[in-house]
Amino acid sequence: MLNGLWLSFFVVAAVAGLSRWLLGDDPAVFAAMVESLFAMAKLSVEVMILLFGTLTLWLGLLRIAEKAGLVDALARLLGPLFARLMPEVPRGHPALGLITMNFAANGLGLDNAATPIGLKAMRALQELNPSSTTASNAQILFLVLNASSLTLLPVSIFMYRVQQGAPDPTLVFLPILLATSASTLVGLLSVALMQRLRLWDPVVLAYLIPGALLLGGFMTLLAGMSAMALASLSSLLGNLTLFGVILLFLLLGALKKVAVYETFVEGAKEGFDVAKSLLPYLVAMLCAIGVLRASGALEFGLDGIRWLVEWAGWDTRFVEALPTALVKPFSGSAARAMLIETMQTQGVDSFPALVAATVQGSTETTFYVLAVYFGSVGIQRARHAVGCALLAELAGVLAAIAVCYWFFG
């Protein structure tokens, strides 16, 4: 899938470049395309330098939280809920702890760190699966919730905004929180409908209703605030939450007699290994998208969408953010490259860049997650996983656009 997507970027760029040369008498287009290759290769290395630090930092902190027992505590806390949502998984099964760790990594916005943990969780669930080729209900629910991208602290998005010179990297904290809540809710409801899960069970409601009331009350509070006040609050809460989580991990580790420094270094080494494997993918996708933009093909496609939006009488500012949304289901590296490219061409705090950042933080690489997670255990029949995951993805994109108009429009 990724082979075809990557190759298509270059083929479409070549066709667009030839059209501009032969029909538009613009031979300089090829110079621009070649120049974009070198520029994007250089940008990839610059992004990677910060990515090394970010993944190393957060995987080190996550290892402290794990050794301090925070992950096990979360697994016990969520045990009654999982018992209702995944009745075929026995209480205390290792899969539940791994699922909790995966959700924690996703919640911190560590997509690449969450993947290896998620693969372990999927293998643990496969041990309980009576079929070797058909996805179980528990595997589908885990995958859809994973693909719904429940991100509570999108540190990777903050990192990209820092790298592009944003004066306030956490500006998109609240928009991402609201949009990802929408995608996760739609994902959960769609799977519950297909699997006939009893969401009205008293135990399930005891978990869901307080969260829903808290989110509803929070949105009611936000509704009475101006756009400037919303942006300021998002920045404040983002920074407070970020530092608060770090302090929680460290203090809890110290209380549990964890050697926090040595444990941090142990986890940080894993983060370094994860980060260094990403450079080839980042170079590949950024260069392909740079050529696509330089050839004029990307702008041509956006012009078509923009015309349709204008014809419908809607505001067109969000159109520039759509490349990130369109490629995100297929490739995280391509969407990441689209986001960075949008920040560079439109401005890091422009409306399209803020929408693209919110989309990136509230959606997931649905087809990639399906292929990697199910492929790792030999699942060939996904059943309703694809439909539910794509529905959650669509909800995340639409919510991201709506929330950004609310906050920044």
C-alpha positions in Angstrom: 0.0 0.0 0.0 2.7 2.4 1.0 4.8 1.4 -2.1 1.9 2.4 -4.4 1.2 5.6 -2.5 4.9 6.8 -2.5 5.3 5.9 -6.2 2.1 7.7 -7.1 3.4 10.9 -5.6 6.4 10.9 -8.1 4.3 9.7 -11.1 1.7 12.4 -10.5 4.4 15.0 -10.0 6.1 14.0 -13.3 2.8 14.3 -15.2 2.1 17.7 -13.7 5.7 18.9 -14.4 5.5 17.7 -18.0 2.1 19.5 -18.4 3.5 22.8 -17.0 6.5 22.5 -19.4 4.6 21.5 -22.6 1.3 23.2 -22.1 2.3 26.1 -19.8 5.7 26.8 -21.3 7.4 26.6 -17.8 10.7 24.6 -18.1 11.8 26.0 -14.7 9.4 23.5 -13.0 11.9 20.7 -13.2 14.6 22.9 -11.5 12.1 23.6 -8.7 11.3 19.9 -8.4 14.9 18.9 -8.1 15.6 21.7 -5.6 12.7 20.6 -3.5 14.3 17.1 -3.2 17.4 18.5 -1.5 15.5 21.0 0.6 13.2 18.3 2.0 16.1 16.0 2.6 17.8 18.7 4.7 14.5 19.4 6.5 14.1 15.7 7.4 17.4 15.8 9.2 16.5 18.9 11.1 13.2 17.4 12.2 14.9 14.2 13.2 17.3 16.0 15.6 14.3 17.2 17.7 12.5 13.9 17.3 15.5 12.1 18.8 15.3 14.2 21.9 11.5 14.0 22.2 11.2 10.2 21.9 14.2 9.7 24.1 12.7 12.0 26.8 9.2 10.5 26.9 10.2 6.8 26.6 12.6 7.4 29.5 9.7 9.0 31.6 7.3 6.2 30.5 9.8 3.6 31.8 9.8 5.3 35.2 6.0 5.3 35.3 6.0 1.6 34.4 8.5 0.6 37.1 6.7 2.8 39.7 3.6 0.6 39.1 1.5 3.4 37.5 0.7 1.2 34.5 -0.3 -1.8 36.6 -2.5 0.6 38.7 -4.2 1.8 35.6 -4.8 -1.7 34.4 -6.4 -2.5 37.8 -8.4 0.7 37.6 -9.7 -0.2 34.1 -10.1 -3.9 34.8 -13.9 -3.7 35.5 -14.4 -1.7 32.4 -12.4 -4.1 30.2 -14.3 -7.0 31.7 -17.5 -5.6 30.2 -16.0 -4.3 26.9 -13.8 -7.4 26.3 -15.6 -10.2 28.2 -13.4 -12.9 26.5 -10.3 -11.5 28.1 -9.8 -12.9 31.7 -9.2 -10.5 34.5 -5.5 -10.1 35.2 -4.4 -11.3 31.7 -1.2 -9.7 30.5 -3.0 -8.3 27.5 -4.8 -5.8 29.7 -1.6 -4.3 31.1 -0.1 -4.0 27.6 -3.3 -2.4 26.3 -3.2 0.1 29.1 0.5 0.9 28.3 -0.4 1.3 24.6 -3.2 3.7 25.4 -0.8 5.6 27.8 1.8 6.0 25.0 -0.9 7.1 22.5 -2.3 9.5 25.1 1.1 11.1 25.3 1.2 11.4 21.6 4.1 8.9 21.2 2.7 7.2 18.1 6.0 5.4 17.2 6.6 4.3 20.8 3.0 3.0 21.1 3.3 0.7 18.1 5.7 -1.9 19.6 3.6 -2.1 22.8 0.5 -2.4 20.7 2.0 -5.3 18.8 2.7 -7.1 22.0 -0.9 -6.5 23.2 -2.3 -7.9 19.9 -0.2 -11.0 20.2 -1.4 -11.5 23.8 -5.0 -11.1 22.5 -4.3 -13.6 19.7 -3.5 -16.2 22.4 -7.1 -16.0 23.5 -8.5 -16.0 19.9 -10.1 -19.3 18.8 -9.4 -18.5 15.2 -5.9 -18.1 13.7 -7.2 -15.9 10.7 -10.3 -14.0 11.9 -10.2 -11.1 14.3 -11.8 -11.5 17.7 -14.1 -9.0 19.2 -11.5 -7.9 21.7 -8.9 -7.5 18.9 -11.3 -5.3 16.9 -12.2 -3.1 19.9 -8.5 -2.7 20.8 -7.6 -1.8 17.2 -10.5 0.6 16.6 -9.8 2.5 19.9 -6.1 2.5 18.9 -7.0 3.8 15.4 -9.3 6.5 16.9 -6.1 8.2 18.3 -7.1 9.1 21.8 -4.4 11.7 22.4 -4.5 13.5 25.8 -1.0 15.1 25.5 0.1 15.5 21.8 3.8 16.1 22.5 4.9 15.1 19.0 2.7 17.9 17.6 4.2 20.3 20.0 7.6 19.2 18.9 6.9 19.8 15.2 5.5 23.3 16.1 8.7 24.0 18.1 10.8 22.9 15.2 9.0 25.2 12.8 9.4 28.2 15.1 6.0 28.4 16.8 6.1 31.0 19.7 3.5 28.9 21.6 3.8 25.2 20.7 0.8 24.1 22.9 -1.7 26.4 21.2 -3.5 23.4 19.7 -3.8 21.4 23.0 -7.5 21.9 23.6 -8.6 21.6 19.9 -6.8 18.2 19.7 -8.3 17.1 23.0 -11.8 17.9 21.9 -11.4 16.4 18.3 -9.7 13.2 19.5 -12.5 12.8 22.1 -15.0 12.9 19.2 -13.1 10.3 17.2 -12.7 7.9 20.1 -16.4 8.2 21.1 -17.5 7.5 17.5 -15.1 4.5 17.4 -16.4 3.1 20.7 -20.1 3.5 19.8 -19.6 2.0 16.3 -17.9 -1.1 17.7 -20.5 -1.4 20.6 -23.2 -1.4 18.0 -21.6 -4.1 15.9 -20.7 -6.3 18.8 -23.8 -5.5 20.8 -21.9 -4.5 23.8 -24.0 -3.3 26.7 -22.8 0.2 27.2 -25.7 0.8 29.5 -24.2 -1.7 32.0 -24.0 0.1 35.4 -20.2 -0.5 35.5 -19.6 0.8 32.0 -21.8 3.8 32.7 -19.9 4.5 36.0 -16.8 4.9 33.8 -18.3 6.7 30.8 -20.8 9.1 32.4 -18.4 11.0 34.7 -16.1 11.5 31.7 -18.9 12.6 29.4 -20.2 15.1 32.1 -16.7 16.4 32.7 -16.2 16.9 28.9 -19.6 18.4 28.5 -19.2 20.8 31.4 -15.7 21.8 30.1 -17.2 22.5 26.6 -20.0 24.6 28.2 -17.3 26.6 30.0 -15.4 27.1 26.8 -18.5 28.1 24.9 -18.7 31.4 26.7 -15.1 32.4 26.0 -13.7 34.5 23.2 -11.2 33.1 20.6 -8.3 34.9 22.2 -9.3 33.6 25.7 -9.6 30.0 24.3 -6.2 30.2 22.7 -4.7 31.5 25.9 -6.4 28.8 28.0 -5.3 26.1 25.6 -1.7 27.3 26.0 -1.8 27.4 29.8 -3.4 24.0 30.2 -1.1 22.4 27.7 2.0 23.6 29.5 0.7 22.8 32.9 -0.4 19.3 31.9 2.9 18.6 30.2 5.0 19.6 33.2 2.5 18.1 35.6 2.8 14.6 34.0 6.6 14.8 34.1 6.5 15.7 37.8 4.0 13.0 38.6 6.1 10.3 37.0 9.3 11.5 38.8 7.7 11.9 42.2 5.8 8.6 42.0 9.0 6.9 41.0 10.9 8.4 43.9 8.1 7.3 46.4 8.3 3.8 45.0 12.1 3.7 45.5 12.7 3.5 41.8 16.2 4.6 40.7 14.7 7.3 38.5 17.9 8.4 36.8 19.0 4.9 35.8 15.5 3.9 34.8 15.1 7.0 32.7 18.4 6.2 30.9 17.2 2.6 30.3 14.0 3.8 28.7 15.7 6.6 26.8 18.0 4.1 25.1 14.9 2.5 23.7 13.6 5.9 22.5 16.9 6.5 20.7 16.6 3.2 18.9 13.0 3.9 17.9 13.8 7.4 16.7 16.8 6.5 14.5 14.7 4.0 12.5 12.4 6.8 11.4 14.8 8.9 9.4 14.6 6.9 6.1 10.8 7.0 6.2 10.7 10.7 6.9 13.2 11.5 4.1 11.2 9.3 1.7 7.8 11.0 2.4 9.0 14.6 2.7 10.9 14.4 -0.6 8.0 12.9 -2.4 5.6 15.5 -1.1 8.1 18.3 -1.8 8.2 17.2 -5.4 4.5 16.9 -5.6 4.1 20.5 -4.3 6.9 21.9 -6.6 5.3 20.3 -9.7 2.0 22.1 -9.0 0.0 18.9 -8.8 -0.9 19.4 -5.1 -2.1 22.9 -5.7 -4.1 21.8 -8.7 -6.0 19.2 -6.6 -6.6 21.7 -3.8 -7.9 24.2 -6.4 -10.5 21.7 -7.4 -11.6 21.1 -3.8 -11.5 24.8 -3.1 -13.8 25.5 -6.1 -16.3 22.9 -4.8 -16.2 24.5 -1.3 -16.7 28.0 -2.7 -19.6 26.7 -4.9 -21.2 25.4 -1.7 -20.8 28.8 -0.1 -18.4 27.7 2.6 -15.2 29.2 3.9 -12.2 27.8 2.1 -9.4 28.3 4.6 -9.4 24.7 5.8 -8.8 23.4 2.3 -5.0 23.9 2.6 -5.0 21.5 5.6 -6.7 18.7 3.7 -3.6 17.0 2.4 -2.7 15.9 5.9 -6.2 14.5 6.4 -6.3 12.7 3.1 -3.0 10.8 3.5 -3.3 10.2 7.3 -5.3 6.9 6.9 -2.5 5.5 4.7 0.7 6.7 6.2 1.8 8.5 9.4 5.1 9.6 7.9 3.3 11.1 4.8 0.8 12.9 7.0 3.7 14.2 9.2 5.4 15.4 6.1 2.2 17.1 4.9 1.8 18.8 8.2 5.4 20.1 8.2 5.1 21.2 4.6 1.9 23.1 5.4 3.6 24.8 8.3 6.4 25.9 6.1 4.3 27.1 3.2 1.4 28.7 5.1 3.1 29.7 8.4 3.2 27.7 11.6 0.4 29.7 13.2 -1.7 30.1 10.1 -5.3 28.8 10.2 -4.5 25.9 7.7 -1.4 24.9 9.8 -3.4 24.9 13.0 -6.2 22.7 11.4 -3.5 20.4 10.0 -1.9 20.0 13.4 -5.2 19.3 15.0 -6.1 16.7 12.3 -2.7 15.1 12.8 -3.2 14.9 16.6 -6.7 13.6 16.5 -6.6 10.9 13.7 -4.6 7.8 13.1 -3.0 5.8 10.2 -6.0 3.5 10.0 -4.9 1.3 7.1 -1.3 1.1 8.4 -2.5 0.1 11.9 -4.8 -2.5 10.4 -2.0 -3.9 8.2 0.7 -4.0 10.9 -1.4 -5.0 13.9 -3.5 -7.7 12.2 -0.6 -8.8 10.0 1.7 -9.4 13.0 -0.6 -12.2 14.2 -1.8 -13.5 10.8 -5.3 -12.1 10.9 -6.8 -12.1 7.4 -10.4 -11.4 8.1 -10.9 -8.0 9.8 -14.7 -8.2 10.0 -16.1 -4.8 11.0 -12.8 -3.3 12.1 -12.2 -1.4 8.8 -15.6 0.3 8.7 -15.6 1.3 12.4 -12.0 2.6 12.3 -12.7 4.7 9.2 -15.8 6.1 10.8 -13.8 7.2 13.8 -11.2 8.7 11.4 -13.9 10.8 9.6 -15.3 12.0 12.9 -11.8 13.1 14.0 -11.2 15.1 10.8 -14.7 16.8 10.8 -14.3 17.6 14.6 -10.8 19.0 14.0 -12.1 21.4 11.4 -15.1 22.5 13.4 -13.1 23.0 16.6 -10.4 25.0 14.9 -13.1 27.4 13.5 -14.4 27.7 17.0 -11.0 28.4 18.6 -9.2 30.3 15.8 -11.9 31.2 13.3 
